[in-house]
């Protein structure tokens, strides 16, 4: 059974930092690209950042320079370091695992709430 379990969300003031973690089980972690997505209330889910199995990262323009995605294949974990947080970063953050090779497999975590507010 595949599980992606996010942690690290919470309430933070504007300008603050949080680090999200997502631990995967039930998959061969190194065979998956990993990503973080977010969904704010009333909005569609959007891409935040992805990291390939080789560690190549990509970011949404809205978070580039403030967020850093990384992965530890030995711990089956992907991280999202979020700095200089803004009110508009408030959302539920979801971890995603996408299998690199066919057949396609795509998995989601249940999400963790991040609230940026003074």
C-alpha positions in Angstrom: 0.0 0.0 0.0 1.4 3.4 -1.1 1.4 6.1 1.5 2.6 9.7 1.3 2.5 11.4 4.7 3.1 15.1 5.0 4.1 16.9 8.1 5.5 20.3 9.2 2.6 22.6 8.4 1.2 25.2 10.8 0.7 28.9 11.5 3.5 31.3 10.8 3.8 35.1 10.6 4.6 36.8 7.3 8.3 36.7 6.7 8.7 33.5 8.6 9.8 30.0 7.6 8.5 26.5 7.7 9.8 23.1 6.5 7.5 20.5 5.1 8.3 16.9 5.0 6.7 14.0 3.1 7.7 10.4 3.8 6.8 7.8 1.2 6.2 4.1 1.8 5.1 1.4 -0.5 7.1 2.7 -3.5 10.7 2.4 -4.8 11.3 6.1 -4.0 14.2 6.5 -6.4 12.0 5.6 -9.3 9.7 8.6 -8.7 9.8 12.3 -9.4 8.5 14.1 -6.3 6.6 17.3 -6.0 4.7 19.7 -3.8 1.4 21.2 -4.9 -0.9 23.6 -3.0 -4.6 24.5 -3.0 -5.9 27.6 -1.5 -9.5 27.9 -0.5 -11.6 28.4 -3.6 -8.7 27.9 -6.0 -7.5 25.0 -8.1 -4.5 22.9 -7.0 -1.3 24.4 -8.4 2.3 23.2 -8.7 4.7 24.6 -6.2 7.9 22.7 -6.9 9.2 19.4 -8.3 12.4 17.4 -7.9 13.5 14.6 -10.2 14.9 11.3 -9.1 18.3 12.8 -9.9 17.7 15.9 -7.8 16.9 18.4 -10.5 14.4 21.0 -9.1 11.8 23.2 -10.7 9.7 25.9 -9.1 6.6 28.0 -9.8 7.5 31.6 -10.4 5.6 32.6 -7.3 7.9 30.7 -5.0 11.2 30.8 -6.9 14.0 32.2 -4.7 12.0 31.7 -1.5 11.3 27.9 -1.5 13.7 25.0 -1.8 12.7 21.5 -2.6 15.0 18.6 -1.8 14.9 14.8 -1.4 16.7 12.2 0.7 16.4 8.9 -1.2 17.9 7.0 1.8 15.0 8.2 4.0 12.3 8.1 1.3 11.5 11.7 2.1 11.0 14.9 0.2 11.3 18.3 1.8 10.0 21.8 1.1 11.9 24.6 2.9 9.7 27.7 2.7 11.3 31.1 3.6 10.0 34.6 3.4 6.4 33.4 3.6 3.6 35.6 2.4 -0.1 35.7 3.2 -0.8 34.3 -0.3 1.2 31.2 0.5 -1.6 30.1 2.7 -3.0 26.8 1.4 -3.1 23.1 1.9 0.2 21.6 0.7 0.1 18.2 -1.0 3.0 15.8 -1.7 3.0 14.0 -5.0 4.9 11.0 -6.4 5.0 10.4 -10.1 6.6 7.2 -11.4 9.2 7.9 -14.0 8.8 4.8 -16.2 5.7 3.3 -17.7 3.2 2.3 -16.6 2.3 5.7 -15.1 1.6 5.8 -11.4 0.7 8.9 -9.6 0.1 9.2 -5.8 -1.0 12.0 -3.5 -0.7 12.7 0.2 -3.6 14.0 2.3 -2.1 17.4 2.7 -0.9 19.7 5.4 -2.3 23.1 6.2 0.0 26.1 6.0 -1.4 29.4 7.3 0.5 32.6 7.0 -1.0 35.3 9.1 -0.1 38.0 11.6 
